[in-house]
């Protein structure tokens, strides 16, 4: 099995690579693992002997052809300019998120013209492909009408993924990810980053900024659940998915206030006092265009799973990032 992870230096990319190195990886034996990102990603310990890491800009001419020339069996495409940055830097967002993805799909198509080649492509999409006003029941049958450049770029890539799959150029599946929380590490430029920051920093005894109101509701899953989504998607029989290749992933609908109460239950009032409220009009505008609740029935029926409470999400963070101790 030859696996390529694009965007492998990001949080999910690193965790996915580590999961592939585990003895019980659902993909089985991996003979070759290629990790690429803007910065050269680290190799997971269990697969260091079969891992190649490289710094690659997906939007650079010839980059995708080079990656596909080795004909990977499974391609995880996680690379993206995140939501807040894509909104501020219009050119960069479209160059990386749309043009880079189209270049990848085209490289696969041209590689298959020489001799048969149809890899599994697991594409990291987003719930941001939907935009207000929202129906009471938002599921995969709802039209995509994004209200951000990031959401628009992801929606276009979903259409390309479905069409290239229909033409049997690749075998693709798009995962409409919830906001992943709690993200380890340091804050990034994603508009949704504060959802993690207001938990991660107080758990470490540090102050965090909350740019929106406590009653803001959103859709969440943990990093552990997200890695599970990707692994399951890589092995799923896509004939059961049909022609609509992008699915809302399972998650948990919760408010900022729910997050804060879960933090209070785990770490007490001292941790909650470290959250400083500082409204940000740009973040408030972006978040107001995101749906609050989803129906992930299609994904659940196909075997995807996620957490049911925010206390579970906090427990996962404590176990995976804090050594089991808050």
PyMOL commands that set and color helices and strands:
alter all, ss='L'
color gray80, all
select helices_A, chain A and resi 11-20+45-50+63-68+83-88+90-114+127-129+149-166+194-203+223-235+238-240+256-267+269-272+281-288+297-301+310-321
alter helices_A, ss='H'
color red, helices_A
select strands_A, chain A and resi 2-6+32-37+51-55+74-77+120-126+171-177+179-180+208-210+217-221+246-248+252-255+275-277
alter strands_A, ss='S'
color yellow, strands_A
deselect
rebuild
show_as cartoon
